């Protein structure tokens, strides 16, 4: 189990956190989350100031806390800022009206925070979150327990095979995977996840892909499943692996499709241009 490496609690740090907490509570900005526990504690709770919903999860390291801030403070996956947000919501509602369960596949689940975020914002969806790292997966499973979230301990790939995890020294959020016939890590595919975990009546809705450069492999073969998802959220990693053109296969796969392409911070949001009600 990864040891907690956050800063130790002190009076000055506590006072600083309390000041930020008070500022958040009384701020006029809405739609943001408030962290209800000091950053030095392993168990964190965030409050959505609009819905009053609380989400509790465990973190292990400063790296985990940084990811939590990306998701619940910066709201990297906040869809309301997209001009097409109404279309995305309309497609979700149309799936439900048609008696279908919207399927969200989260590739690169880490400790489950992105899955928790999607689960809160689309509570009637089924979220499948895939994570290859052993300790990450154990924490993810704990954090997602009791939610409409199905954890899968595997790596996502273009074809079913086996491999192993590689720690490149960038922390638990940047674990990479490599194919290895002697490895004990299952490599699965998006179509396999759709078939195995979608269940009867499920329909592709969102796929989020953040797999630390392995997108080069994922899109090394034809990926007709890509356009089945109304929204694709993609993080590319050319910045981390310069000169390797890791994004090339994804760009070639998405370019012929009739989809919008919006780049915000680390993520690309690719939205289908088919009618939202066409389910």
C-alpha positions, 0 to 999 in steps of 0.5 A, a space after each residue: 500500500 502506498 504511504 501517504 506523503 502529504 504535508 504534516 498538519 500544522 497551525 499555519 497550514 490549518 489556518 490557511 485551509 480554513 481561510 480558503 474554505 470560508 472564501 469558497 463557501 461565501 463566494 458568488 461562484 456557483 457550480 464548483 465543489 468545496 473540499 470539506 476536509 483539510 488536504 492533510 487527511 486521507 479521507 476527503 469529502 467534496 460538496 457540490 454547492 449547487 446540488 448539495 451532493 457530497 462525494 467521499 473518497 480516500 487519497 494516499 499521496 500529494 499526487 492523489 490530492 492533485 488529481 482530486 483538485 483537477 477533477 473537483 476544483 478545476 473540474 476538468 470534465 465539466 461539460 457545462 462549459 461546452 457549447 454542445 452541453 445541451 446536446 450531450 444532456 439531450 442525448 443522455 435524456 433520449 437514451 433514458 426515455 428510450 429505456 436504455 442505460 447510458 454507458 460511460 467507459 472510463 479508460 485510465 481510472 486511477 483511484 476512481 475520481 473521474 468515475 465518481 465525477 461522471 457518476 454524480 453528473 449522470 446518476 442513471 448511467 452505468 460507469 465502467 472504469 478500467 485501471 491497470 495499476 494494482 494499488 490504484 485499482 485497490 483504492 479505486 475499488 474502495 472509492 467507488 464501492 456502493 456506486 453505479 460504477 463497475 471497476 475493471 482491473 485491466 489495461 485498455 488496448 487494441 486487442 486482447 492480450 496480456 502485459 505488465 505495468 511500468 512505473 516511469 517515475 512520474 507517480 501513480 497517475 502516470 503508470 504505463 503498460 507494455 505488452 508482454 506474453 509473460 505478463 499477468 495483466 489482462 489487456 482488454 478492448 473497448 468492444 469487449 467492455 461494451 459486450 461484457 459490462 454494458 448489459 442488456 439495454 445499455 447504449 454507448 454514451 461517453 468514453 474517456 481515455 487517459 492512458 499515458 501514451 498507450 493511445 498509440 496502441 489503442 488506435 493502431 487498428 480500426 476503431 469503429 466503436 469510437 463513433 458509437 460514443 456521443 462524447 469522447 474525452 481524450 488526453 493525448 501525451 505527445 507532451 510527455 513523449 516528444 518525438 514519438 507521435 503518440 497522438 497520430 493514430 487517434 487523430 487519423 481515427 477521428 479525422 474522417 468522422 462527423 464530430 466536433 473537436 474542442 481542446 480545453 486544457 489537457 483534454 479533447 472533447 469530441 462530440 458527435 454531430 448526429 442528432 441528439 435524439 438519434 439513439 
